[in-house]
Amino acid sequence: MKITKKVKVDSTKALGQFATALEKYYNSWSNLMARSFVSGLFTALGATIGLALVLGLAGLIFDKLGFLPVIGGFFARINEVLERSLSVIK
């Protein structure tokens, strides 16, 4: 059985050290904006790749289960309705 000591941390000192570390990390607004921009790009890239994988996997599963012809027929019907609507507008 291992006994550990409780260490009392001065919260004011810890908060000051944290603020100093943040100030060093984000030393200027331009640096902060550049890091945030790059972070946003990688977040969007990850979300896009993840969505493509999930949709591809769902399509593969639906294809194996035989649901895609039903979904394909549904979209074909929507396409016919849209083509008729556009021909009336022209």
C-alpha positions as CSV (number, residue, x, y, z in Angstrom):
1,M,0.0,0.0,0.0
2,K,1.4,3.3,-1.1
3,I,0.9,6.4,1.1
4,T,1.1,9.8,-0.7
5,K,1.6,13.2,0.9
6,K,-0.8,15.9,0.2
7,V,0.9,19.0,-1.1
8,K,-0.6,22.3,-0.3
9,V,-0.4,24.7,-3.3
10,D,-0.6,28.4,-2.9
11,S,-3.4,29.3,-5.3
12,T,-2.3,32.9,-5.8
13,K,1.2,31.7,-6.8
14,A,-0.1,29.0,-9.1
15,L,-2.5,31.5,-10.8
16,G,0.4,33.9,-11.3
17,Q,2.6,31.2,-12.8
18,F,-0.3,30.2,-15.1
19,A,-0.8,33.8,-16.2
20,T,2.9,34.2,-16.9
21,A,2.9,31.0,-19.0
22,L,-0.1,32.2,-21.0
23,E,1.6,35.5,-21.6
24,K,4.7,33.8,-22.9
25,Y,2.6,31.5,-25.1
26,Y,0.4,34.2,-26.6
27,N,3.0,37.0,-26.7
28,S,1.2,39.1,-29.3
29,W,-2.2,39.5,-30.9
30,S,-0.8,38.6,-34.3
31,N,0.7,35.4,-32.9
32,L,-2.6,34.6,-31.2
33,M,-4.6,35.2,-34.5
34,A,-2.2,33.1,-36.5
35,R,-2.4,30.2,-34.1
36,S,-6.2,30.5,-34.0
37,F,-6.4,30.6,-37.8
38,V,-4.3,27.5,-38.2
39,S,-6.2,25.7,-35.5
40,G,-9.5,26.5,-37.3
41,L,-8.1,25.2,-40.6
42,F,-7.1,21.9,-39.0
43,T,-10.4,21.6,-37.2
44,A,-12.3,22.1,-40.4
45,L,-10.0,19.6,-42.2
46,G,-10.6,17.0,-39.5
47,A,-14.3,17.5,-39.6
48,T,-14.4,17.2,-43.4
49,I,-12.4,14.0,-43.4
50,G,-14.4,12.5,-40.5
51,L,-17.7,13.3,-42.2
52,A,-16.5,11.7,-45.5
53,L,-15.4,8.6,-43.7
54,V,-18.7,8.3,-41.8
55,L,-20.8,8.9,-44.9
56,G,-18.7,6.5,-47.0
57,L,-19.1,3.8,-44.3
58,A,-22.9,4.5,-44.1
59,G,-23.1,4.2,-47.9
60,L,-21.2,1.0,-47.9
61,I,-23.5,-0.5,-45.2
62,F,-26.6,0.7,-46.9
63,D,-25.4,-0.8,-50.2
64,K,-24.8,-4.2,-48.5
65,L,-28.2,-4.1,-46.9
66,G,-30.0,-3.1,-50.1
67,F,-31.2,0.4,-49.1
68,L,-29.5,2.4,-51.7
69,P,-31.9,1.7,-54.5
70,V,-34.7,3.1,-52.3
71,I,-32.7,6.2,-51.6
72,G,-31.6,6.5,-55.2
73,G,-35.3,6.3,-56.3
74,F,-36.2,9.0,-53.9
75,F,-33.5,11.4,-55.2
76,A,-34.5,10.5,-58.8
77,R,-38.1,11.5,-58.0
78,I,-36.9,14.8,-56.5
79,N,-34.8,15.4,-59.7
80,E,-37.8,14.9,-61.9
81,V,-39.9,17.3,-59.9
82,L,-37.2,19.9,-60.0
83,E,-36.7,19.5,-63.8
84,R,-40.4,20.0,-64.4
85,S,-40.5,23.0,-62.2
86,L,-37.5,24.6,-64.0
87,S,-39.0,23.9,-67.4
88,V,-42.2,25.7,-66.3
89,I,-40.3,28.7,-65.1
90,K,-38.3,29.0,-68.4
